[in-house]
Amino acid sequence: MQSRSSSDSPLLTDVEGPPAEVLNTSGGGGFLLVCEHASNRLPAALGDLGLSAEALRSHIAWDPGAFSVALKLSRRLDSPLVAARFSRLAYDCNRPPEAPDAIAEQSEVYRVHGNVGLNAFERAARAEALYAPFRSLLSGTIAKRSSPVIVTVHSFTPVYRGVRREVELGVLHDADARLADAVLALAPGATGMNTARNQPYGPLDGVTHTLREHALPAGLLNVMLEIRNDLISDEASCTAVAASLAEVLTAAVDSIRAPQSAAGTGG
């Protein structure tokens, strides 16, 4: 099952549908998956933003493989997935409206001409059409569940500005490192991936907005996963990575909650 947000903004037509959706709404598991960069689709009203088809297929427009992994995790963990339906080049749903890179004018080596020189009204219209419904849908989904574990799923390019990245799995966190610590203890052995904390990005890069906005204020366990996209380039690899990460996440949460349960049985 799935549900979708709605938007009254003229930026999106009825044919294009809503800016965000929830998949596996009936899942009874204790997690909530989030994929802010699930799609490279642009609203028709924005055209191609002055970019080539090749650029729009690349990592600057979305996180290749991330949605597939997130959806497979959602199914394995029997938990909902909230996903954005349009490209982060239109609006990055992992950034607040005041962040300059919420609507990027430059992404790696690409100049995003359709985003250059937007005035305050135009930026606000993008945020209202794409970010506000995503934020509302995510908040509402969290509110319907009992202390869900928030896991955001992303991917990153293996070569950035000509520099090769050796890390294969980034485990990111903001002020609350509980789940990240537990995942970092388990992931290298369970996944075989070269795993690192807050790599290739970290809180100072502004990438933990969703965690700050939706998990930290409520004290929810949370973690952000960054997977190198050459390792999730087809369905088979996405399935394998999702399987290993599902085991890691389940064991990590259990390792945190088990001591609490044991303490509660004492007398």
C-alpha positions as CSV (number, residue, x, y, z in Angstrom):
1,M,0.0,0.0,0.0
2,Q,1.1,3.6,-0.5
3,S,-0.2,7.1,0.2
4,R,0.8,10.4,-1.4
5,S,1.0,14.0,-0.3
6,S,-0.8,16.8,-2.1
7,S,0.2,20.2,-3.3
8,D,-1.9,23.1,-4.6
9,S,1.1,24.7,-6.3
10,P,1.0,25.3,-10.0
11,L,4.5,24.0,-10.3
12,L,3.2,20.5,-10.5
13,T,0.3,19.4,-12.7
14,D,-2.3,16.7,-11.7
15,V,-0.8,14.4,-14.3
16,E,2.7,14.7,-12.6
17,G,1.2,13.8,-9.3
18,P,2.3,14.8,-5.8
19,P,5.8,15.7,-4.7
20,A,6.2,12.8,-2.2
21,E,4.8,9.4,-1.4
22,V,4.7,6.8,1.3
23,L,5.2,3.2,0.3
24,N,4.4,0.1,2.4
25,T,2.1,2.1,4.6
26,S,0.8,-1.0,6.3
27,G,4.2,-2.2,7.4
28,G,4.2,-3.1,11.1
29,G,8.0,-3.0,11.7
30,G,9.7,-0.5,13.9
31,F,11.6,1.4,11.3
32,L,10.8,4.3,9.0
33,L,12.9,4.6,5.8
34,V,13.4,8.0,4.1
35,C,14.8,8.6,0.6
36,E,15.0,12.3,-0.2
37,H,16.9,11.9,-3.5
38,A,14.9,9.0,-4.9
39,S,14.2,10.4,-8.4
40,N,15.9,12.4,-11.1
41,R,12.5,13.6,-12.5
42,L,12.0,17.3,-13.0
43,P,8.6,19.1,-13.0
44,A,7.6,19.8,-16.6
45,A,7.4,23.5,-15.7
46,L,11.1,23.6,-15.1
47,G,12.1,22.0,-18.4
48,D,15.6,20.6,-18.2
49,L,17.1,23.4,-16.1
50,G,19.6,24.0,-18.9
51,L,21.2,20.6,-18.4
52,S,22.0,17.7,-20.8
53,A,20.2,14.4,-20.6
54,E,23.5,12.9,-19.5
55,A,23.8,15.3,-16.6
56,L,20.2,14.6,-15.5
57,R,21.0,10.9,-15.4
58,S,24.0,11.5,-13.2
59,H,24.4,11.7,-9.4
60,I,23.9,15.5,-9.5
61,A,20.1,15.0,-10.1
62,W,19.5,12.1,-7.7
63,D,21.1,9.3,-5.7
64,P,21.4,6.4,-8.1
65,G,20.4,3.1,-6.5
66,A,19.3,4.7,-3.3
67,F,15.5,4.3,-3.9
68,S,15.9,0.7,-4.9
69,V,17.9,-0.1,-1.7
70,A,15.5,1.9,0.4
71,L,12.4,0.1,-1.0
72,K,14.0,-3.3,-0.5
73,L,14.9,-2.3,3.1
74,S,11.3,-1.2,3.6
75,R,10.1,-4.6,2.6
76,R,12.7,-6.6,4.6
77,L,12.1,-4.5,7.7
78,D,8.3,-4.4,7.1
79,S,8.4,-0.7,7.5
80,P,7.1,2.4,5.6
81,L,9.3,4.4,3.2
82,V,8.8,8.1,2.6
83,A,10.3,9.2,-0.8
84,A,10.5,12.4,-2.8
85,R,9.2,12.0,-6.3
86,F,11.2,14.8,-8.0
87,S,14.9,15.7,-8.5
88,R,16.9,17.4,-5.8
89,L,17.9,19.9,-8.6
90,A,14.3,21.2,-8.4
91,Y,14.5,21.3,-4.6
92,D,16.7,19.2,-2.2
93,C,14.3,17.8,0.4
94,N,17.2,17.2,2.7
95,R,17.8,20.9,3.0
96,P,15.7,23.7,4.7
97,P,14.4,26.5,2.6
98,E,17.0,28.9,4.0
99,A,20.0,26.8,2.9
100,P,21.6,28.1,-0.3
101,D,22.1,24.6,-1.7
102,A,18.4,23.7,-1.3
103,I,18.2,24.9,-4.9
104,A,21.7,24.4,-6.2
105,E,23.1,26.7,-8.8
106,Q,26.2,24.6,-9.1
107,S,26.5,20.8,-8.6
108,E,30.0,19.4,-8.8
109,V,31.2,20.5,-12.2
110,Y,27.8,21.3,-13.6
111,R,26.2,24.8,-13.7
112,V,22.5,24.5,-13.2
113,H,21.4,27.4,-15.3
114,G,17.7,27.1,-14.6
115,N,18.5,27.6,-10.9
116,V,20.7,30.7,-11.3
117,G,19.5,34.0,-10.1
118,L,16.1,32.9,-8.6
119,N,14.5,35.6,-6.6
120,A,13.0,35.1,-3.1
121,F,9.5,34.5,-4.5
122,E,10.7,31.9,-6.9
123,R,12.7,30.1,-4.3
124,A,9.8,30.1,-1.9
125,A,7.5,28.7,-4.6
126,R,9.8,25.8,-5.1
127,A,10.0,25.1,-1.3
128,E,6.2,25.4,-1.0
129,A,5.6,23.0,-3.9
130,L,8.2,20.4,-3.2
131,Y,9.7,20.6,0.3
132,A,6.6,21.6,2.4
133,P,4.5,18.6,1.3
134,F,7.5,16.2,1.7
135,R,8.1,17.5,5.2
136,S,4.4,17.3,6.2
137,L,4.1,13.8,4.8
138,L,7.2,12.6,6.7
139,S,6.1,14.3,10.0
140,G,2.6,12.8,9.6
141,T,4.0,9.3,9.0
142,I,6.2,9.5,12.0
143,A,3.3,10.7,14.2
144,K,1.2,7.7,13.3
145,R,3.9,5.3,14.6
146,S,5.3,4.5,18.0
147,S,8.9,5.8,18.3
148,P,10.0,4.6,14.8
149,V,13.7,4.3,14.1
150,I,14.6,6.8,11.3
151,V,16.9,5.6,8.6
152,T,17.7,7.8,5.6
153,V,19.2,6.2,2.5
154,H,21.5,7.9,0.1
155,S,24.2,7.1,-2.4
156,F,27.3,8.9,-3.5
157,T,29.5,8.9,-6.6
158,P,32.8,7.0,-6.5
159,V,34.7,9.8,-8.1
160,Y,34.1,13.4,-7.1
161,R,35.9,16.3,-8.8
162,G,38.4,13.8,-10.1
163,V,39.2,12.3,-6.7
164,R,38.5,8.6,-6.1
165,R,36.6,7.8,-2.9
166,E,37.7,4.7,-1.1
167,V,34.9,4.6,1.4
168,E,32.1,2.3,0.4
169,L,29.6,2.8,3.2
170,G,29.2,6.0,5.1
171,V,27.4,5.9,8.5
172,L,26.3,9.5,9.3
173,H,24.9,11.0,12.4
174,D,24.3,14.4,14.0
175,A,24.2,15.0,17.7
176,D,22.7,11.5,18.5
177,A,25.3,8.9,17.6
178,R,23.6,5.9,19.4
179,L,22.5,4.0,16.3
180,A,25.4,5.1,14.2
181,D,27.8,3.7,16.8
182,A,26.0,0.4,16.8
183,V,25.9,0.2,13.0
184,L,29.6,1.1,12.7
185,A,30.4,-1.8,15.1
186,L,28.5,-4.3,12.9
187,A,28.6,-3.1,9.3
188,P,32.2,-3.9,8.3
189,G,31.9,-7.5,9.2
190,A,28.4,-8.0,8.0
191,T,28.6,-6.1,4.7
192,G,32.3,-6.5,3.8
193,M,32.3,-2.8,2.9
194,N,34.9,-0.2,3.8
195,T,32.9,1.7,6.3
196,A,33.5,5.1,7.8
197,R,31.8,7.6,10.2
198,N,30.4,10.8,8.7
199,Q,32.0,10.1,5.3
200,P,32.0,11.2,2.5
201,Y,29.9,14.0,4.1
202,G,29.1,15.0,7.6
203,P,26.9,17.3,9.7
204,L,29.0,20.4,8.8
205,D,28.0,19.8,5.2
206,G,24.4,20.2,6.0
207,V,23.4,16.7,5.0
208,T,21.8,15.7,8.3
209,H,18.8,18.1,8.0
210,T,16.2,15.3,8.0
211,L,17.7,13.8,11.1
212,R,17.8,17.2,12.8
213,E,14.3,18.1,11.8
214,H,12.4,14.8,12.4
215,A,14.5,12.6,14.7
216,L,16.5,14.6,17.2
217,P,13.7,16.7,18.7
218,A,11.7,13.5,19.5
219,G,14.7,11.5,20.7
220,L,14.2,8.9,18.0
221,L,17.0,6.5,17.1
222,N,18.3,7.6,13.7
223,V,21.1,7.1,11.2
224,M,21.9,8.2,7.6
225,L,23.4,5.7,5.3
226,E,25.5,6.7,2.3
227,I,26.3,3.9,-0.2
228,R,28.8,4.2,-3.0
229,N,26.7,4.0,-6.1
230,D,28.9,1.7,-8.1
231,L,28.1,-0.9,-5.5
232,I,24.3,-0.6,-6.1
233,S,24.2,-0.3,-9.9
234,D,21.7,-3.1,-10.6
235,E,18.9,-4.9,-9.0
236,A,21.0,-7.8,-7.8
237,S,23.5,-5.6,-6.1
238,C,20.7,-3.5,-4.5
239,T,19.1,-6.7,-3.2
240,A,22.3,-7.9,-1.7
241,V,23.2,-4.6,-0.1
242,A,19.7,-4.2,1.3
243,A,19.8,-7.7,2.8
244,S,23.0,-7.1,4.6
245,L,22.0,-3.7,5.8
246,A,18.6,-5.0,7.1
247,E,20.5,-7.5,9.2
248,V,22.8,-4.8,10.5
249,L,20.1,-2.3,11.3
250,T,18.0,-4.9,13.2
251,A,21.0,-6.2,15.2
252,A,22.1,-2.6,15.9
253,V,18.7,-1.6,17.3
254,D,18.5,-4.8,19.3
255,S,21.9,-4.1,20.8
256,I,20.8,-0.7,22.0
257,R,17.4,-1.7,23.3
258,A,18.4,-5.1,24.9
259,P,20.3,-3.5,27.9
260,Q,17.3,-1.2,28.5
261,S,14.9,-4.1,28.5
262,A,17.2,-6.0,30.9
263,A,17.4,-3.1,33.2
264,G,13.6,-2.8,33.3
265,T,13.3,-6.4,34.5
266,G,15.4,-5.9,37.6
267,G,13.9,-5.7,41.1
